[in-house]
Amino acid sequence: MSSNKDYLNYVIEQLSGLDDISYRAMMGEYIIYYKGRIIGGIYDDRFLVKPVPSAKALMPSAPEEIPYEGAKSMLLVEDIDNKEFLCKLVNAMYDELPEPKRRKK
């Protein structure tokens, strides 16, 4: 099942308080970036984020879910209606996210 573009647009709108939020479509799903770093994505109309320590601290009871078969588990963001919380979550995660890999020429 692929994700609905309306759900993606809603999540992106909820993150509009942050500068430099972007996304990339990939096989019917969407990878979400903050300042060039992958924070998570939209998978089957679920907003999942990487399970870095700050995300676990802000969402201690968040269920871990698999975005797609063969992938590592991620944290389900259940409170997507709370703009302030989402921005706080993404900001807190940023320093713990890996830098983008440089492509070889």
N, CA, C and O atoms as CSV, one atom per row, in Angstrom:
chain,resi,resn,atom,element,x,y,z
A,1,MET,N,N,0.852,-1.192,0.000
A,1,MET,CA,C,0.000,0.000,0.000
A,1,MET,C,C,0.886,1.240,0.000
A,1,MET,O,O,1.885,1.288,0.717
A,2,SER,N,N,0.536,2.221,-0.780
A,2,SER,CA,C,1.318,3.449,-0.779
A,2,SER,C,C,0.592,4.530,0.020
A,2,SER,O,O,-0.601,4.426,0.306
A,3,SER,N,N,1.338,5.552,0.363
A,3,SER,CA,C,0.791,6.627,1.192
A,3,SER,C,C,0.032,7.646,0.356
A,3,SER,O,O,0.321,7.857,-0.821
A,4,ASN,N,N,-0.931,8.262,0.988
A,4,ASN,CA,C,-1.758,9.281,0.369
A,4,ASN,C,C,-1.022,10.621,0.393
A,4,ASN,O,O,-0.476,11.015,1.424
A,5,LYS,N,N,-1.009,11.304,-0.723
A,5,LYS,CA,C,-0.326,12.604,-0.822
A,5,LYS,C,C,-0.958,13.635,0.126
A,5,LYS,O,O,-0.267,14.530,0.613
A,6,ASP,N,N,-2.244,13.516,0.385
A,6,ASP,CA,C,-2.903,14.438,1.316
A,6,ASP,C,C,-2.345,14.283,2.732
A,6,ASP,O,O,-2.174,15.272,3.445
A,7,TYR,N,N,-2.063,13.054,3.134
A,7,TYR,CA,C,-1.471,12.820,4.456
A,7,TYR,C,C,-0.075,13.433,4.516
A,7,TYR,O,O,0.280,14.090,5.494
A,8,LEU,N,N,0.707,13.216,3.474
A,8,LEU,CA,C,2.041,13.830,3.401
A,8,LEU,C,C,1.930,15.348,3.528
A,8,LEU,O,O,2.651,15.955,4.320
A,9,ASN,N,N,1.039,15.962,2.759
A,9,ASN,CA,C,0.888,17.418,2.798
A,9,ASN,C,C,0.489,17.905,4.185
A,9,ASN,O,O,0.926,18.972,4.616
A,10,TYR,N,N,-0.341,17.129,4.891
A,10,TYR,CA,C,-0.736,17.509,6.240
A,10,TYR,C,C,0.470,17.492,7.183
A,10,TYR,O,O,0.663,18.426,7.962
A,11,VAL,N,N,1.270,16.441,7.113
A,11,VAL,CA,C,2.456,16.349,7.976
A,11,VAL,C,C,3.431,17.480,7.654
A,11,VAL,O,O,3.977,18.106,8.562
A,12,ILE,N,N,3.651,17.740,6.377
A,12,ILE,CA,C,4.551,18.826,5.977
A,12,ILE,C,C,4.022,20.167,6.487
A,12,ILE,O,O,4.803,21.005,6.940
A,13,GLU,N,N,2.719,20.375,6.419
A,13,GLU,CA,C,2.117,21.605,6.949
A,13,GLU,C,C,2.327,21.704,8.460
A,13,GLU,O,O,2.598,22.787,8.978
A,14,GLN,N,N,2.205,20.589,9.161
A,14,GLN,CA,C,2.423,20.580,10.611
A,14,GLN,C,C,3.873,20.925,10.948
A,14,GLN,O,O,4.146,21.440,12.032
A,15,LEU,N,N,4.799,20.650,10.043
A,15,LEU,CA,C,6.218,20.943,10.260
A,15,LEU,C,C,6.630,22.289,9.662
A,15,LEU,O,O,7.817,22.610,9.614
A,16,SER,N,N,5.663,23.067,9.210
A,16,SER,CA,C,5.966,24.328,8.511
A,16,SER,C,C,6.633,25.375,9.403
A,16,SER,O,O,7.139,26.374,8.893
A,17,GLY,N,N,6.645,25.173,10.699
A,17,GLY,CA,C,7.333,26.087,11.602
A,17,GLY,C,C,8.848,25.939,11.544
A,17,GLY,O,O,9.576,26.749,12.119
A,18,LEU,N,N,9.319,24.921,10.861
A,18,LEU,CA,C,10.758,24.664,10.724
A,18,LEU,C,C,11.236,25.096,9.339
A,18,LEU,O,O,10.515,24.970,8.349
A,19,ASP,N,N,12.451,25.602,9.291
A,19,ASP,CA,C,13.052,25.934,8.001
A,19,ASP,C,C,13.634,24.665,7.389
A,19,ASP,O,O,14.095,23.777,8.106
A,20,ASP,N,N,13.609,24.588,6.088
A,20,ASP,CA,C,14.313,23.545,5.340
A,20,ASP,C,C,13.778,22.131,5.566
A,20,ASP,O,O,14.554,21.187,5.716
A,21,ILE,N,N,12.457,21.987,5.590
A,21,ILE,CA,C,11.826,20.662,5.582
A,21,ILE,C,C,11.587,20.309,4.116
A,21,ILE,O,O,11.072,21.120,3.347
A,22,SER,N,N,11.965,19.099,3.743
A,22,SER,CA,C,11.733,18.651,2.374
A,22,SER,C,C,11.383,17.170,2.398
A,22,SER,O,O,11.464,16.512,3.435
A,23,TYR,N,N,10.993,16.662,1.240
A,23,TYR,CA,C,10.667,15.243,1.139
A,23,TYR,C,C,11.011,14.746,-0.252
A,23,TYR,O,O,11.181,15.521,-1.193
A,24,ARG,N,N,11.108,13.430,-0.351
A,24,ARG,CA,C,11.376,12.789,-1.629
A,24,ARG,C,C,10.477,11.560,-1.727
A,24,ARG,O,O,10.412,10.748,-0.805
A,25,ALA,N,N,9.795,11.438,-2.846
A,25,ALA,CA,C,8.956,10.259,-3.081
A,25,ALA,C,C,9.852,9.071,-3.381
A,25,ALA,O,O,10.837,9.183,-4.111
A,26,MET,N,N,9.488,7.919,-2.800
A,26,MET,CA,C,10.259,6.707,-3.042
A,26,MET,C,C,9.329,5.498,-2.972
A,26,MET,O,O,8.859,5.130,-1.896
A,27,MET,N,N,9.073,4.897,-4.102
A,27,MET,CA,C,8.250,3.681,-4.204
A,27,MET,C,C,6.885,3.838,-3.520
A,27,MET,O,O,6.458,2.943,-2.790
A,28,GLY,N,N,6.210,4.943,-3.743
A,28,GLY,CA,C,4.880,5.154,-3.186
A,28,GLY,C,C,4.869,5.680,-1.763
A,28,GLY,O,O,3.804,5.939,-1.203
A,29,GLU,N,N,6.041,5.838,-1.176
A,29,GLU,CA,C,6.160,6.376,0.177
A,29,GLU,C,C,6.980,7.662,0.104
A,29,GLU,O,O,7.384,8.066,-0.986
A,30,TYR,N,N,7.233,8.311,1.239
A,30,TYR,CA,C,7.923,9.596,1.245
A,30,TYR,C,C,8.970,9.640,2.355
A,30,TYR,O,O,8.676,9.337,3.511
A,31,ILE,N,N,10.191,10.020,1.992
A,31,ILE,CA,C,11.268,10.221,2.951
A,31,ILE,C,C,11.237,11.698,3.336
A,31,ILE,O,O,11.154,12.559,2.460
A,32,ILE,N,N,11.301,12.002,4.626
A,32,ILE,CA,C,11.248,13.391,5.101
A,32,ILE,C,C,12.632,13.804,5.586
A,32,ILE,O,O,13.296,13.067,6.315
A,33,TYR,N,N,13.056,14.998,5.170
A,33,TYR,CA,C,14.371,15.540,5.493
A,33,TYR,C,C,14.220,16.838,6.274
A,33,TYR,O,O,13.286,17.608,6.053
A,34,TYR,N,N,15.151,17.064,7.186
A,34,TYR,CA,C,15.277,18.348,7.878
A,34,TYR,C,C,16.721,18.790,7.731
A,34,TYR,O,O,17.640,18.121,8.203
A,35,LYS,N,N,16.906,19.909,7.080
A,35,LYS,CA,C,18.238,20.453,6.800
A,35,LYS,C,C,19.135,19.395,6.153
A,35,LYS,O,O,20.318,19.282,6.476
A,36,GLY,N,N,18.556,18.633,5.246
A,36,GLY,CA,C,19.305,17.644,4.486
A,36,GLY,C,C,19.483,16.297,5.163
A,36,GLY,O,O,20.013,15.372,4.548
A,37,ARG,N,N,19.058,16.161,6.407
A,37,ARG,CA,C,19.209,14.888,7.130
A,37,ARG,C,C,17.853,14.173,7.185
A,37,ARG,O,O,16.815,14.805,7.378
A,38,ILE,N,N,17.879,12.870,7.015
A,38,ILE,CA,C,16.649,12.082,7.049
A,38,ILE,C,C,16.162,11.967,8.493
A,38,ILE,O,O,16.878,11.474,9.365
A,39,ILE,N,N,14.926,12.432,8.733
A,39,ILE,CA,C,14.340,12.291,10.070
A,39,ILE,C,C,13.408,11.089,10.145
A,39,ILE,O,O,13.188,10.533,11.221
A,40,GLY,N,N,12.866,10.692,9.008
A,40,GLY,CA,C,11.920,9.579,8.969
A,40,GLY,C,C,11.162,9.617,7.669
A,40,GLY,O,O,11.713,9.965,6.624
A,41,GLY,N,N,9.894,9.257,7.734
A,41,GLY,CA,C,9.115,9.260,6.508
A,41,GLY,C,C,7.660,8.928,6.742
A,41,GLY,O,O,7.220,8.668,7.862
A,42,ILE,N,N,6.933,8.946,5.643
A,42,ILE,CA,C,5.529,8.579,5.619
A,42,ILE,C,C,5.457,7.197,4.973
A,42,ILE,O,O,5.832,7.029,3.813
A,43,TYR,N,N,4.983,6.229,5.715
A,43,TYR,CA,C,4.879,4.846,5.247
A,43,TYR,C,C,3.472,4.343,5.551
A,43,TYR,O,O,3.065,4.304,6.712
A,44,ASP,N,N,2.738,3.964,4.531
A,44,ASP,CA,C,1.354,3.489,4.709
A,44,ASP,C,C,0.545,4.465,5.558
A,44,ASP,O,O,-0.178,4.065,6.470
A,45,ASP,N,N,0.679,5.735,5.243
A,45,ASP,CA,C,-0.026,6.812,5.954
A,45,ASP,C,C,0.250,6.812,7.458
A,45,ASP,O,O,-0.644,7.047,8.272
A,46,ARG,N,N,1.508,6.543,7.804
A,46,ARG,CA,C,1.990,6.650,9.189
A,46,ARG,C,C,3.255,7.494,9.152
A,46,ARG,O,O,4.112,7.296,8.291
A,47,PHE,N,N,3.375,8.436,10.084
A,47,PHE,CA,C,4.582,9.246,10.195
A,47,PHE,C,C,5.507,8.529,11.173
A,47,PHE,O,O,5.232,8.454,12.371
A,48,LEU,N,N,6.612,8.001,10.637
A,48,LEU,CA,C,7.587,7.273,11.437
A,48,LEU,C,C,8.896,8.046,11.458
A,48,LEU,O,O,9.312,8.598,10.440
A,49,VAL,N,N,9.547,8.087,12.615
A,49,VAL,CA,C,10.831,8.774,12.743
A,49,VAL,C,C,11.890,7.800,13.225
A,49,VAL,O,O,11.587,6.754,13.799
A,50,LYS,N,N,13.147,8.171,12.978
A,50,LYS,CA,C,14.265,7.341,13.423
A,50,LYS,C,C,14.262,7.265,14.955
A,50,LYS,O,O,13.955,8.247,15.629
A,51,PRO,N,N,14.603,6.106,15.489
A,51,PRO,CA,C,14.554,5.919,16.955
A,51,PRO,C,C,15.816,6.409,17.670
A,51,PRO,O,O,16.478,5.642,18.370
A,52,VAL,N,N,16.139,7.679,17.488
A,52,VAL,CA,C,17.304,8.257,18.160
A,52,VAL,C,C,16.924,8.551,19.617
A,52,VAL,O,O,15.740,8.667,19.933
A,53,PRO,N,N,17.921,8.673,20.505
A,53,PRO,CA,C,17.616,8.864,21.936
A,53,PRO,C,C,16.673,10.034,22.239
A,53,PRO,O,O,15.810,9.910,23.108
A,54,SER,N,N,16.818,11.153,21.550
A,54,SER,CA,C,15.935,12.292,21.846
A,54,SER,C,C,14.487,11.998,21.467
A,54,SER,O,O,13.570,12.429,22.165
A,55,ALA,N,N,14.269,11.275,20.381
A,55,ALA,CA,C,12.907,10.911,19.984
A,55,ALA,C,C,12.302,9.946,20.998
A,55,ALA,O,O,11.130,10.064,21.353
A,56,LYS,N,N,13.102,8.997,21.459
A,56,LYS,CA,C,12.620,8.053,22.477
A,56,LYS,C,C,12.299,8.770,23.788
A,56,LYS,O,O,11.345,8.410,24.478
A,57,ALA,N,N,13.099,9.788,24.131
A,57,ALA,CA,C,12.866,10.540,25.370
A,57,ALA,C,C,11.581,11.363,25.280
A,57,ALA,O,O,10.843,11.464,26.260
A,58,LEU,N,N,11.308,11.951,24.114
A,58,LEU,CA,C,10.104,12.776,23.946
A,58,LEU,C,C,8.847,11.939,23.731
A,58,LEU,O,O,7.736,12.406,23.981
A,59,MET,N,N,9.025,10.701,23.265
A,59,MET,CA,C,7.879,9.810,23.024
A,59,MET,C,C,8.169,8.448,23.661
A,59,MET,O,O,8.313,7.453,22.950
A,60,PRO,N,N,8.256,8.394,24.996
A,60,PRO,CA,C,8.667,7.148,25.660
A,60,PRO,C,C,7.723,5.967,25.433
A,60,PRO,O,O,8.150,4.816,25.528
A,61,SER,N,N,6.477,6.223,25.142
A,61,SER,CA,C,5.532,5.115,24.941
A,61,SER,C,C,5.193,4.903,23.468
A,61,SER,O,O,4.263,4.163,23.146
A,62,ALA,N,N,5.940,5.545,22.574
A,62,ALA,CA,C,5.661,5.405,21.140
A,62,ALA,C,C,5.940,3.979,20.682
A,62,ALA,O,O,6.987,3.414,20.997
A,63,PRO,N,N,5.007,3.404,19.945
A,63,PRO,CA,C,5.243,2.053,19.446
A,63,PRO,C,C,6.307,2.053,18.347
A,63,PRO,O,O,6.399,2.986,17.550
A,64,GLU,N,N,7.107,0.987,18.325
A,64,GLU,CA,C,8.070,0.814,17.245
A,64,GLU,C,C,7.385,0.017,16.148
A,64,GLU,O,O,6.776,-1.022,16.402
A,65,GLU,N,N,7.493,0.521,14.921
A,65,GLU,CA,C,6.852,-0.144,13.794
A,65,GLU,C,C,7.844,-0.271,12.649
A,65,GLU,O,O,8.790,0.509,12.535
A,66,ILE,N,N,7.613,-1.255,11.812
A,66,ILE,CA,C,8.450,-1.496,10.641
A,66,ILE,C,C,7.843,-0.731,9.467
A,66,ILE,O,O,6.674,-0.934,9.140
A,67,PRO,N,N,8.627,0.153,8.824
A,67,PRO,CA,C,8.070,0.923,7.710
A,67,PRO,C,C,7.731,0.060,6.492
A,67,PRO,O,O,6.735,0.300,5.810
A,68,TYR,N,N,8.565,-0.942,6.228
A,68,TYR,CA,C,8.340,-1.869,5.115
A,68,TYR,C,C,9.158,-3.127,5.401
A,68,TYR,O,O,10.077,-3.109,6.220
A,69,GLU,N,N,8.822,-4.186,4.737
A,69,GLU,CA,C,9.469,-5.474,4.989
A,69,GLU,C,C,10.984,-5.372,4.806
A,69,GLU,O,O,11.469,-4.880,3.787
A,70,GLY,N,N,11.710,-5.841,5.802
A,70,GLY,CA,C,13.169,-5.838,5.750
A,70,GLY,C,C,13.829,-4.593,6.318
A,70,GLY,O,O,15.056,-4.524,6.386
A,71,ALA,N,N,13.042,-3.612,6.725
A,71,ALA,CA,C,13.591,-2.361,7.266
A,71,ALA,C,C,13.733,-2.445,8.780
A,71,ALA,O,O,13.119,-3.287,9.435
A,72,LYS,N,N,14.556,-1.553,9.317
A,72,LYS,CA,C,14.690,-1.433,10.771
A,72,LYS,C,C,13.448,-0.739,11.321
A,72,LYS,O,O,12.789,0.027,10.619
A,73,SER,N,N,13.141,-1.019,12.582
A,73,SER,CA,C,11.956,-0.403,13.177
A,73,SER,C,C,12.178,1.088,13.412
A,73,SER,O,O,13.302,1.555,13.595
A,74,MET,N,N,11.083,1.801,13.401
A,74,MET,CA,C,11.075,3.246,13.623
A,74,MET,C,C,9.983,3.550,14.643
A,74,MET,O,O,9.176,2.684,14.981
A,75,LEU,N,N,9.968,4.794,15.130
A,75,LEU,CA,C,8.960,5.204,16.114
A,75,LEU,C,C,7.756,5.833,15.417
A,75,LEU,O,O,7.908,6.697,14.554
A,76,LEU,N,N,6.581,5.398,15.792
A,76,LEU,CA,C,5.348,5.958,15.256
A,76,LEU,C,C,5.028,7.254,15.985
A,76,LEU,O,O,4.944,7.274,17.213
A,77,VAL,N,N,4.853,8.325,15.240
A,77,VAL,CA,C,4.451,9.612,15.816
A,77,VAL,C,C,2.928,9.637,15.810
A,77,VAL,O,O,2.299,9.725,14.756
A,78,GLU,N,N,2.355,9.557,16.990
A,78,GLU,CA,C,0.896,9.493,17.095
A,78,GLU,C,C,0.255,10.872,17.219
A,78,GLU,O,O,-0.905,11.045,16.844
A,79,ASP,N,N,0.982,11.846,17.734
A,79,ASP,CA,C,0.424,13.177,17.989
A,79,ASP,C,C,0.757,14.130,16.838
A,79,ASP,O,O,1.405,15.156,17.038
A,80,ILE,N,N,0.303,13.775,15.630
A,80,ILE,CA,C,0.645,14.620,14.479
A,80,ILE,C,C,-0.179,15.899,14.416
A,80,ILE,O,O,0.115,16.773,13.601
A,81,ASP,N,N,-1.188,16.027,15.242
A,81,ASP,CA,C,-2.000,17.245,15.247
A,81,ASP,C,C,-1.382,18.360,16.082
A,81,ASP,O,O,-1.866,19.492,16.053
A,82,ASN,N,N,-0.321,18.057,16.822
A,82,ASN,CA,C,0.321,19.027,17.703
A,82,ASN,C,C,1.560,19.602,17.012
A,82,ASN,O,O,2.652,19.040,17.101
A,83,LYS,N,N,1.373,20.732,16.322
A,83,LYS,CA,C,2.453,21.377,15.567
A,83,LYS,C,C,3.673,21.683,16.428
A,83,LYS,O,O,4.811,21.424,16.036
A,84,GLU,N,N,3.417,22.233,17.597
A,84,GLU,CA,C,4.504,22.631,18.500
A,84,GLU,C,C,5.348,21.420,18.902
A,84,GLU,O,O,6.577,21.484,18.912
A,85,PHE,N,N,4.677,20.323,19.232
A,85,PHE,CA,C,5.394,19.111,19.610
A,85,PHE,C,C,6.217,18.570,18.447
A,85,PHE,O,O,7.372,18.188,18.637
A,86,LEU,N,N,5.646,18.533,17.256
A,86,LEU,CA,C,6.369,18.002,16.091
A,86,LEU,C,C,7.634,18.802,15.807
A,86,LEU,O,O,8.682,18.226,15.516
A,87,CYS,N,N,7.543,20.111,15.890
A,87,CYS,CA,C,8.717,20.959,15.651
A,87,CYS,C,C,9.767,20.726,16.738
A,87,CYS,O,O,10.961,20.662,16.446
A,88,LYS,N,N,9.328,20.602,17.975
A,88,LYS,CA,C,10.251,20.331,19.082
A,88,LYS,C,C,10.937,18.980,18.876
A,88,LYS,O,O,12.143,18.857,19.093
A,89,LEU,N,N,10.179,17.978,18.462
A,89,LEU,CA,C,10.718,16.642,18.221
A,89,LEU,C,C,11.792,16.667,17.143
A,89,LEU,O,O,12.881,16.127,17.340
A,90,VAL,N,N,11.500,17.280,16.021
A,90,VAL,CA,C,12.449,17.310,14.895
A,90,VAL,C,C,13.700,18.099,15.265
A,90,VAL,O,O,14.814,17.681,14.949
A,91,ASN,N,N,13.524,19.233,15.931
A,91,ASN,CA,C,14.692,20.010,16.376
A,91,ASN,C,C,15.569,19.209,17.324
A,91,ASN,O,O,16.795,19.239,17.217
A,92,ALA,N,N,14.947,18.496,18.245
A,92,ALA,CA,C,15.708,17.705,19.220
A,92,ALA,C,C,16.470,16.574,18.534
A,92,ALA,O,O,17.574,16.230,18.956
A,93,MET,N,N,15.901,16.002,17.497
A,93,MET,CA,C,16.513,14.873,16.801
A,93,MET,C,C,17.700,15.281,15.928
A,93,MET,O,O,18.601,14.474,15.706
A,94,TYR,N,N,17.715,16.496,15.440
A,94,TYR,CA,C,18.645,16.908,14.385
A,94,TYR,C,C,20.104,16.545,14.667
A,94,TYR,O,O,20.754,15.940,13.815
A,95,ASP,N,N,20.625,16.895,15.822
A,95,ASP,CA,C,22.044,16.657,16.109
A,95,ASP,C,C,22.391,15.169,16.202
A,95,ASP,O,O,23.560,14.801,16.088
A,96,GLU,N,N,21.401,14.324,16.405
A,96,GLU,CA,C,21.648,12.887,16.524
A,96,GLU,C,C,21.508,12.142,15.200
A,96,GLU,O,O,21.778,10.944,15.125
A,97,LEU,N,N,21.093,12.842,14.174
A,97,LEU,CA,C,20.905,12.213,12.866
A,97,LEU,C,C,22.215,12.239,12.076
A,97,LEU,O,O,22.971,13.208,12.142
A,98,PRO,N,N,22.474,11.165,11.331
A,98,PRO,CA,C,23.710,11.146,10.540
A,98,PRO,C,C,23.660,12.170,9.405
A,98,PRO,O,O,22.599,12.477,8.863
A,99,GLU,N,N,24.829,12.680,9.067
A,99,GLU,CA,C,24.930,13.599,7.944
A,99,GLU,C,C,24.702,12.801,6.656
A,99,GLU,O,O,24.954,11.597,6.610
A,100,PRO,N,N,24.222,13.484,5.615
A,100,PRO,CA,C,24.003,12.771,4.360
A,100,PRO,C,C,25.313,12.205,3.819
A,100,PRO,O,O,26.374,12.817,3.938
A,101,LYS,N,N,25.208,11.024,3.225
A,101,LYS,CA,C,26.397,10.410,2.629
A,101,LYS,C,C,26.746,11.143,1.338
A,101,LYS,O,O,25.873,11.492,0.543
A,102,ARG,N,N,28.020,11.362,1.154
A,102,ARG,CA,C,28.489,12.023,-0.062
A,102,ARG,C,C,28.527,11.005,-1.197
A,102,ARG,O,O,29.014,9.886,-1.033
A,103,ARG,N,N,28.014,11.407,-2.326
A,103,ARG,CA,C,28.026,10.521,-3.486
A,103,ARG,C,C,29.394,10.551,-4.141
A,103,ARG,O,O,30.021,11.603,-4.269
A,104,LYS,N,N,29.841,9.371,-4.554
A,104,LYS,CA,C,31.128,9.285,-5.250
A,104,LYS,C,C,30.924,9.689,-6.699
A,104,LYS,O,O,29.900,9.388,-7.313
A,105,LYS,N,N,31.924,10.378,-7.227
A,105,LYS,CA,C,31.839,10.816,-8.633
A,105,LYS,C,C,32.359,9.758,-9.560
A,105,LYS,O,O,32.364,9.952,-10.776
